[in-house]
Amino acid sequence: MRELDEYAEAVLDVVDAIPPGRVMSYGQVAALVGRRLDRGGPRQVARVLREYGASATWWRVLRADGSFAPEVAARQGELLVAEGVPVRGDRVARSLFVGR
């Protein structure tokens, strides 16, 4: 694993600040980080979580429609349910997104 750069550190900080029982979209994380660093987008957030997110609360980051990332959907759903997040199929209600 490569050393964390400023962008990756900022993404992981935002993700780890998501409260238990709540979620954010990749785009929301990117927007918060982008305000500070003026770069990145949802795909870059996904890349950071794929590469460095093992020790972060990565499962709290979803697609904008509340659906899970296909590659980790089963595990993501398990972890969210364990936190008390109501999951329907492969989605979380938009009302659980931080800032909504």
C-alpha positions as CSV (number, residue, x, y, z in Angstrom):
1,M,0.0,0.0,0.0
2,R,1.2,3.4,-0.9
3,E,1.6,6.2,1.6
4,L,-1.5,8.4,2.0
5,D,-1.6,11.6,0.1
6,E,-3.5,14.7,1.3
7,Y,-6.6,13.8,-0.7
8,A,-6.8,10.3,0.6
9,E,-6.3,11.5,4.2
10,A,-9.1,14.0,3.8
11,V,-11.5,11.4,2.4
12,L,-10.8,9.0,5.2
13,D,-11.3,11.8,7.8
14,V,-14.7,12.7,6.3
15,V,-15.8,9.0,6.1
16,D,-14.7,8.3,9.7
17,A,-16.7,11.3,10.9
18,I,-20.0,9.9,9.6
19,P,-22.0,9.0,12.7
20,P,-23.1,5.4,13.3
21,G,-26.6,4.9,11.8
22,R,-26.1,7.5,9.1
23,V,-24.6,7.4,5.6
24,M,-23.2,9.7,2.9
25,S,-22.9,9.3,-0.8
26,Y,-19.6,9.2,-2.6
27,G,-20.6,12.6,-4.1
28,Q,-21.2,14.1,-0.7
29,V,-17.8,13.0,0.5
30,A,-16.2,14.3,-2.6
31,A,-18.0,17.7,-2.3
32,L,-16.8,18.1,1.3
33,V,-13.2,17.2,0.4
34,G,-13.4,19.3,-2.7
35,R,-14.3,22.4,-0.8
36,R,-11.1,22.1,1.1
37,L,-8.7,20.8,-1.6
38,D,-10.5,21.9,-4.8
39,R,-10.2,18.5,-6.5
40,G,-11.6,15.0,-6.7
41,G,-15.0,13.5,-7.3
42,P,-17.1,10.5,-6.4
43,R,-14.9,8.1,-8.4
44,Q,-11.8,9.3,-6.6
45,V,-13.5,8.8,-3.3
46,A,-14.4,5.2,-4.3
47,R,-10.7,4.6,-5.3
48,V,-9.5,5.9,-1.9
49,L,-11.9,3.6,-0.1
50,R,-10.9,0.7,-2.2
51,E,-7.2,1.3,-1.7
52,Y,-7.0,2.6,1.9
53,G,-10.4,2.2,3.5
54,A,-10.0,-1.2,5.2
55,S,-9.7,0.5,8.6
56,A,-12.2,3.3,7.9
57,T,-16.0,3.1,8.2
58,W,-16.3,2.6,4.4
59,W,-19.7,0.9,4.7
60,R,-21.3,4.2,5.5
61,V,-20.6,5.5,2.0
62,L,-23.2,4.6,-0.6
63,R,-24.3,5.5,-4.1
64,A,-26.4,8.7,-4.4
65,D,-29.6,6.6,-4.7
66,G,-28.9,4.8,-1.4
67,S,-27.7,1.5,-3.1
68,F,-24.6,-0.4,-2.1
69,A,-21.4,-0.8,-4.1
70,P,-21.9,-4.1,-6.0
71,E,-18.4,-5.4,-5.1
72,V,-19.1,-5.2,-1.4
73,A,-22.9,-5.2,-1.2
74,A,-23.4,-8.2,1.0
75,R,-20.8,-7.1,3.6
76,Q,-21.9,-3.5,3.4
77,G,-25.5,-4.5,4.1
78,E,-24.4,-6.7,7.1
79,L,-22.3,-3.9,8.7
80,L,-25.1,-1.3,8.2
81,V,-27.7,-3.6,9.7
82,A,-25.4,-4.3,12.7
83,E,-25.4,-0.5,13.3
84,G,-29.2,-0.4,13.3
85,V,-29.6,1.1,9.8
86,P,-32.8,-0.1,8.2
87,V,-31.9,-1.8,4.9
88,R,-34.4,-2.7,2.2
89,G,-33.0,-5.1,-0.3
90,D,-29.7,-3.4,-1.4
91,R,-30.7,0.2,-0.3
92,V,-30.8,2.6,2.5
93,A,-33.5,5.3,2.7
94,R,-32.3,8.8,1.6
95,S,-33.6,10.2,4.9
96,L,-30.6,8.5,6.6
97,F,-28.0,10.5,4.6
98,V,-26.1,13.1,6.6
99,G,-27.4,16.5,5.6
100,R,-30.8,15.4,4.6
